Amino acid sequence: MTQDKKFLGTEPVGRLLWKLAVPTVIAQLVNMLYNIVDRIYIGHIPGDGSLALTGVGVCLPIIMITSAFVGVVVGLFTKKLHVEEGDFNKKKVGVFALANVIANLIGWIVVAPVLDILIYAEPAKKVFAQGVFAGISNSITAVVVGGLLVLAYTKTIAKKGSLDKE
């Protein structure tokens, strides 16, 4: 795995920018275009389109903050799993699942509702009920889809110490 990362210290900065930054910029542009098209459709909903469009604009910052929180917590947990070594055993699957559940529940049942109450003065019962649903559904999705993606990723990597020198 260290050989794969070696190019970061040896290649010229210009080439690295093209290799690493351009795909990131393209991904952000695609995301931006999706959001524009999504808002066009929402804005054309008969009757309440403008109100729905306002709701999307108002809730998006809280969704971004909460998603960032969840991503950081899960990222810190999963960094300790060393999946880049090609091993994703039952213990690591359990830690991965637990990290996702804890991060999602804290993010969606605590962080998002508290921000809704503080920023928008929303009723506490409403936002905590929404948070419970979001936390549970996001936990299930993250564990199932994320677990399958990590498992697929580790299957493409040779396990550490499994290759013999000739």
MODELLER restraints for C-alpha pairs under 7 A, 6 or more apart:
rsr = mdl.restraints
at = mdl.atoms
rsr.add(forms.Gaussian(group=physical.xy_distance, feature=features.Distance(at['CA:39:A'], at['CA:53:A']), mean=6.56, stdev=0.5))
rsr.add(forms.Gaussian(group=physical.xy_distance, feature=features.Distance(at['CA:42:A'], at['CA:49:A']), mean=5.80, stdev=0.5))
rsr.add(forms.Gaussian(group=physical.xy_distance, feature=features.Distance(at['CA:42:A'], at['CA:52:A']), mean=6.62, stdev=0.5))
rsr.add(forms.Gaussian(group=physical.xy_distance, feature=features.Distance(at['CA:42:A'], at['CA:53:A']), mean=5.93, stdev=0.5))
rsr.add(forms.Gaussian(group=physical.xy_distance, feature=features.Distance(at['CA:43:A'], at['CA:49:A']), mean=4.49, stdev=0.5))
rsr.add(forms.Gaussian(group=physical.xy_distance, feature=features.Distance(at['CA:43:A'], at['CA:50:A']), mean=5.47, stdev=0.5))
rsr.add(forms.Gaussian(group=physical.xy_distance, feature=features.Distance(at['CA:43:A'], at['CA:53:A']), mean=5.56, stdev=0.5))
rsr.add(forms.Gaussian(group=physical.xy_distance, feature=features.Distance(at['CA:62:A'], at['CA:112:A']), mean=6.24, stdev=0.5))
rsr.add(forms.Gaussian(group=physical.xy_distance, feature=features.Distance(at['CA:62:A'], at['CA:115:A']), mean=6.95, stdev=0.5))
rsr.add(forms.Gaussian(group=physical.xy_distance, feature=features.Distance(at['CA:66:A'], at['CA:107:A']), mean=5.51, stdev=0.5))
rsr.add(forms.Gaussian(group=physical.xy_distance, feature=features.Distance(at['CA:66:A'], at['CA:108:A']), mean=6.88, stdev=0.5))
rsr.add(forms.Gaussian(group=physical.xy_distance, feature=features.Distance(at['CA:66:A'], at['CA:111:A']), mean=6.48, stdev=0.5))
rsr.add(forms.Gaussian(group=physical.xy_distance, feature=features.Distance(at['CA:66:A'], at['CA:112:A']), mean=5.99, stdev=0.5))
rsr.add(forms.Gaussian(group=physical.xy_distance, feature=features.Distance(at['CA:69:A'], at['CA:107:A']), mean=6.59, stdev=0.5))
rsr.add(forms.Gaussian(group=physical.xy_distance, feature=features.Distance(at['CA:70:A'], at['CA:103:A']), mean=5.08, stdev=0.5))
rsr.add(forms.Gaussian(group=physical.xy_distance, feature=features.Distance(at['CA:70:A'], at['CA:104:A']), mean=5.89, stdev=0.5))
rsr.add(forms.Gaussian(group=physical.xy_distance, feature=features.Distance(at['CA:70:A'], at['CA:107:A']), mean=6.01, stdev=0.5))
rsr.add(forms.Gaussian(group=physical.xy_distance, feature=features.Distance(at['CA:73:A'], at['CA:103:A']), mean=5.95, stdev=0.5))
rsr.add(forms.Gaussian(group=physical.xy_distance, feature=features.Distance(at['CA:74:A'], at['CA:99:A']), mean=5.62, stdev=0.5))
rsr.add(forms.Gaussian(group=physical.xy_distance, feature=features.Distance(at['CA:74:A'], at['CA:100:A']), mean=5.86, stdev=0.5))
rsr.add(forms.Gaussian(group=physical.xy_distance, feature=features.Distance(at['CA:74:A'], at['CA:103:A']), mean=6.46, stdev=0.5))
rsr.add(forms.Gaussian(group=physical.xy_distance, feature=features.Distance(at['CA:77:A'], at['CA:99:A']), mean=6.16, stdev=0.5))
rsr.add(forms.Gaussian(group=physical.xy_distance, feature=features.Distance(at['CA:78:A'], at['CA:96:A']), mean=6.23, stdev=0.5))
rsr.add(forms.Gaussian(group=physical.xy_distance, feature=features.Distance(at['CA:81:A'], at['CA:92:A']), mean=6.24, stdev=0.5))
rsr.add(forms.Gaussian(group=physical.xy_distance, feature=features.Distance(at['CA:83:A'], at['CA:154:A']), mean=6.31, stdev=0.5))
rsr.add(forms.Gaussian(group=physical.xy_distance, feature=features.Distance(at['CA:84:A'], at['CA:154:A']), mean=6.85, stdev=0.5))
rsr.add(forms.Gaussian(group=physical.xy_distance, feature=features.Distance(at['CA:85:A'], at['CA:159:A']), mean=5.52, stdev=0.5))
rsr.add(forms.Gaussian(group=physical.xy_distance, feature=features.Distance(at['CA:85:A'], at['CA:160:A']), mean=5.27, stdev=0.5))
rsr.add(forms.Gaussian(group=physical.xy_distance, feature=features.Distance(at['CA:86:A'], at['CA:154:A']), mean=4.47, stdev=0.5))
rsr.add(forms.Gaussian(group=physical.xy_distance, feature=features.Distance(at['CA:86:A'], at['CA:155:A']), mean=6.57, stdev=0.5))
rsr.add(forms.Gaussian(group=physical.xy_distance, feature=features.Distance(at['CA:86:A'], at['CA:157:A']), mean=5.03, stdev=0.5))
rsr.add(forms.Gaussian(group=physical.xy_distance, feature=features.Distance(at['CA:86:A'], at['CA:158:A']), mean=5.78, stdev=0.5))
rsr.add(forms.Gaussian(group=physical.xy_distance, feature=features.Distance(at['CA:86:A'], at['CA:159:A']), mean=4.46, stdev=0.5))
rsr.add(forms.Gaussian(group=physical.xy_distance, feature=features.Distance(at['CA:86:A'], at['CA:160:A']), mean=6.72, stdev=0.5))
rsr.add(forms.Gaussian(group=physical.xy_distance, feature=features.Distance(at['CA:87:A'], at['CA:154:A']), mean=6.27, stdev=0.5))
rsr.add(forms.Gaussian(group=physical.xy_distance, feature=features.Distance(at['CA:87:A'], at['CA:159:A']), mean=6.25, stdev=0.5))
rsr.add(forms.Gaussian(group=physical.xy_distance, feature=features.Distance(at['CA:88:A'], at['CA:151:A']), mean=6.49, stdev=0.5))
rsr.add(forms.Gaussian(group=physical.xy_distance, feature=features.Distance(at['CA:88:A'], at['CA:154:A']), mean=6.62, stdev=0.5))
rsr.add(forms.Gaussian(group=physical.xy_distance, feature=features.Distance(at['CA:97:A'], at['CA:143:A']), mean=5.29, stdev=0.5))
rsr.add(forms.Gaussian(group=physical.xy_distance, feature=features.Distance(at['CA:100:A'], at['CA:139:A']), mean=6.06, stdev=0.5))
rsr.add(forms.Gaussian(group=physical.xy_distance, feature=features.Distance(at['CA:100:A'], at['CA:142:A']), mean=6.44, stdev=0.5))
rsr.add(forms.Gaussian(group=physical.xy_distance, feature=features.Distance(at['CA:100:A'], at['CA:143:A']), mean=6.39, stdev=0.5))
rsr.add(forms.Gaussian(group=physical.xy_distance, feature=features.Distance(at['CA:101:A'], at['CA:139:A']), mean=4.97, stdev=0.5))
rsr.add(forms.Gaussian(group=physical.xy_distance, feature=features.Distance(at['CA:104:A'], at['CA:135:A']), mean=5.20, stdev=0.5))
rsr.add(forms.Gaussian(group=physical.xy_distance, feature=features.Distance(at['CA:104:A'], at['CA:138:A']), mean=6.50, stdev=0.5))
rsr.add(forms.Gaussian(group=physical.xy_distance, feature=features.Distance(at['CA:104:A'], at['CA:139:A']), mean=5.70, stdev=0.5))
rsr.add(forms.Gaussian(group=physical.xy_distance, feature=features.Distance(at['CA:105:A'], at['CA:135:A']), mean=4.73, stdev=0.5))
rsr.add(forms.Gaussian(group=physical.xy_distance, feature=features.Distance(at['CA:105:A'], at['CA:136:A']), mean=6.94, stdev=0.5))
rsr.add(forms.Gaussian(group=physical.xy_distance, feature=features.Distance(at['CA:108:A'], at['CA:131:A']), mean=4.79, stdev=0.5))
rsr.add(forms.Gaussian(group=physical.xy_distance, feature=features.Distance(at['CA:108:A'], at['CA:132:A']), mean=6.78, stdev=0.5))
rsr.add(forms.Gaussian(group=physical.xy_distance, feature=features.Distance(at['CA:108:A'], at['CA:134:A']), mean=6.08, stdev=0.5))
rsr.add(forms.Gaussian(group=physical.xy_distance, feature=features.Distance(at['CA:108:A'], at['CA:135:A']), mean=4.89, stdev=0.5))
rsr.add(forms.Gaussian(group=physical.xy_distance, feature=features.Distance(at['CA:109:A'], at['CA:128:A']), mean=6.10, stdev=0.5))
rsr.add(forms.Gaussian(group=physical.xy_distance, feature=features.Distance(at['CA:109:A'], at['CA:131:A']), mean=4.49, stdev=0.5))
rsr.add(forms.Gaussian(group=physical.xy_distance, feature=features.Distance(at['CA:109:A'], at['CA:132:A']), mean=5.42, stdev=0.5))
rsr.add(forms.Gaussian(group=physical.xy_distance, feature=features.Distance(at['CA:109:A'], at['CA:135:A']), mean=6.21, stdev=0.5))
rsr.add(forms.Gaussian(group=physical.xy_distance, feature=features.Distance(at['CA:112:A'], at['CA:131:A']), mean=6.98, stdev=0.5))
rsr.add(forms.Gaussian(group=physical.xy_distance, feature=features.Distance(at['CA:113:A'], at['CA:127:A']), mean=5.12, stdev=0.5))
rsr.add(forms.Gaussian(group=physical.xy_distance, feature=features.Distance(at['CA:113:A'], at['CA:128:A']), mean=5.65, stdev=0.5))
rsr.add(forms.Gaussian(group=physical.xy_distance, feature=features.Distance(at['CA:113:A'], at['CA:131:A']), mean=6.30, stdev=0.5))
rsr.add(forms.Gaussian(group=physical.xy_distance, feature=features.Distance(at['CA:116:A'], at['CA:122:A']), mean=5.91, stdev=0.5))
rsr.add(forms.Gaussian(group=physical.xy_distance, feature=features.Distance(at['CA:116:A'], at['CA:127:A']), mean=6.99, stdev=0.5))
rsr.add(forms.Gaussian(group=physical.xy_distance, feature=features.Distance(at['CA:117:A'], at['CA:123:A']), mean=6.80, stdev=0.5))
rsr.add(forms.Gaussian(group=physical.xy_distance, feature=features.Distance(at['CA:117:A'], at['CA:124:A']), mean=6.55, stdev=0.5))
